[in-house]
């Protein structure tokens, strides 16, 4: 179990992390999301031991982990970290990179490497020199190389950012299935809501170097504490309580509003095709409103919107 207790860190005079406390039970997958510059990557760097916290403690199974001020070689043996800059050997093969730290005398060395190449869908390129690979292919090799060392905790910083969309979904499924089967914890910093919603048990919301929410992913998404949190997942509406005679203002995603005979009137401005439906941008009292529709809607058309379902007003 990983525990961060009151961790603070500053670059020069700018405080980057502020009193961060976090615990990750073994086998749990946790996402860290927030706007650029909020401290996500710094949090991973400190957890792994690349940066020295100015205050606080990091514990692993109740034993303190010290930072780089106390070690010639940074890092902790029970963790592996895949940062945005990949630590690969460019002039050797994909196979050799994944097996770099595996003993040549290990009986199942070859099968282990092949298993991990399959997890990241790189089996067909096992003999290619790393320098000839694309950015997304290098990213997949880096993940396999980290897993080869059998970590108890895997730290990932934007792990699928270089990978094509058509391959990304299958890769995520295979990787997180592997982590689950092998009881490997994961802390992933990401901007991608699909990394979070489908694959992470809990979610950390960061803003300006502080954790402002840490709950199950379903709770964070379904009952966001702020417009900022909701905006990390989708377009978001802050509906004044007067519009729907509710007890308080409502934070709603576009799919939670529907065209109705009653509710509040809006003027349609634009329709954006999104595949299965259209995102409609409307306006009321100078305020933008987002909702979904199966068809495009004519600009300047007036219509009523209400909460879907109607009793959703009670949830916030």
NORMOKA-V615988 format. One record per pair of residues at least 6 apart in sequence whose ideal C-beta (glycine too) atoms are under 7 Angstrom apart, sorted by the first residue. I is the first residue (numbers start at 1). J is the second residue. If there is no record, write none. Layout:
# NORMOKA-V615988
I,J  I,J
This chain:
# NORMOKA-V615988
1,23  1,24  1,25  1,26  1,61  2,23  2,24  2,60  2,153  2,185  3,23  3,59  4,20  4,21  4,22  4,47  4,56  4,58  5,21  5,56  5,57  5,59  6,19  6,21  6,55  6,56  7,17  7,20  7,46  7,53  7,55  7,56  8,15  8,17  8,18  8,19  8,53  8,54  8,55  8,56  9,16  9,17  9,42  9,46  9,51  9,53  9,54  10,16  10,54  15,209  16,39  16,42  16,209  17,39  17,42  17,43  17,209  18,209  18,210  19,210  20,43  20,211  22,204  22,211  22,214  24,30  24,185  24,187  26,152  26,183  26,185  27,183  27,185  28,185  28,201  28,202  29,176  29,179  29,186  29,199  29,200  29,201  30,186  30,187  30,200  30,201  30,202  30,204  31,188  31,190  31,195  31,196  31,200  31,203  31,204  31,217  32,40  32,43  32,187  32,188  32,189  32,204  32,206  33,190  33,191  33,196  33,203  33,205  33,232  34,40  34,205  34,206  34,207  34,232  38,206  38,207  38,208  38,209  39,206  39,209  40,189  40,206  41,157  41,189  42,51  44,81  44,155  44,157  44,187  44,189  45,51  46,53  47,58  47,155  47,187  48,75  48,76  48,79  48,81  48,155  49,65  49,67  49,68  49,71  49,74  49,75  49,76  50,68  50,74  51,67  51,68  52,67  52,68  52,69  53,67  57,64  58,64  58,65  59,65  60,78  65,76  68,74  78,151  78,152  78,153  79,151  79,153  79,155  80,146  80,149  80,151  80,154  81,155  82,142  82,143  82,146  82,155  82,156  82,157  82,159  83,157  84,157  84,158  86,138  86,139  86,142  87,142  88,97  88,130  88,138  88,141  88,142  89,97  89,100  89,130  90,130  90,131  91,129  91,131  92,129  92,130  93,126  93,127  93,128  93,129  94,122  94,125  94,126  94,128  94,130  94,141  95,113  95,126  95,127  97,130  97,141  97,145  98,113  98,116  98,117  98,141  98,144  98,145  98,148  99,109  99,113  99,148  100,145  101,148  101,149  102,109  102,112  102,148  103,109  112,148  113,148  114,123  116,144  116,147  116,148  117,123  117,126  117,144  119,144  119,147  119,174  119,175  119,178  120,140  120,143  120,144  120,171  121,140  121,167  121,171  122,137  122,140  122,141  122,144  125,137  130,138  130,141  133,141  135,162  136,162  136,163  136,164  139,159  139,162  139,163  140,163  143,159  143,175  146,154  151,184  152,184  152,185  153,185  153,187  154,179  154,184  154,186  155,187  156,186  156,188  157,189  158,189  158,190  158,191  159,188  160,168  160,171  160,172  160,192  160,195  163,171  172,195  172,199  176,199  179,186  188,195  188,200  190,196  193,233  196,203  196,217  197,217  197,221  200,217  201,216  201,217  202,214  202,215  202,216  202,217  203,217  203,220  204,211  204,214  205,211  205,212  205,213  205,220  205,229  207,228  213,220  213,225  213,229  220,229  221,233  223,315  223,316  224,230  224,251  227,236  227,238  227,251  230,236  230,251  230,253  234,253  234,254  235,254  235,279  235,290  236,251  236,253  237,252  237,257  237,289  237,290  238,249  238,251  239,249  239,250  239,252  240,249  241,247  241,248  241,249  243,264  244,263  244,264  244,307  244,313  246,313  248,316  250,313  250,316  251,316  252,307  254,279  254,290  254,291  254,292  255,292  256,307  256,308  256,312  257,291  257,305  257,307  257,308  258,305  258,306  258,308  259,293  259,303  259,304  259,305  260,304  260,305  260,306  261,304  262,304  262,306  263,304  263,305  263,306  264,284  264,304  264,305  265,284  265,302  265,304  266,282  266,283  266,284  266,289  266,303  266,305  267,282  267,283  267,300  267,302  268,280  268,282  268,297  268,298  268,299  268,300  268,301  269,281  269,282  269,283  269,299  270,281  270,299  271,278  271,280  271,296  271,297  272,278  272,279  277,292  277,293  277,294  278,292  278,293  278,295  278,296  279,290  279,292  280,291  280,292  280,293  280,297  281,288  281,290  282,289  282,291  283,289  289,305  291,305  307,313
